Amino acid sequence: MVSFVDWYNHQHRHSGIKFVTPHQRHSGTAKAICLQRAEVYKTARRANTTRWSRTTRCWSQPAEVWINKPKKEPDPILALPLTKAA
């Protein structure tokens, strides 16, 4: 289990956070990595314009990232008051 968590947080690149690791996202290095990738793509596109029919990939980091985002509205069943046992 520990080895999986280490791999997941430090090696596995997630598509939802632009192919950086959760550790890179939380440590703040993801923005710099994505800026560098954007520059690489721009340079490659300028060198070979026929390769891209549209713009290059957007490398900006999403503002929020959730695995299971909490609901804005509480679940009506869970919001019911508890009653005392007899």
Secondary structure, 3 states (H helix, E strand, C coil): CHHHHHHHHHCCCEHHHCCECHHHHHHCCHHHHHHHHHHHHHHHHHHCHHHCCCCCCCCCCCCCCCCCCCCCCCCHHHHCCCCCCC
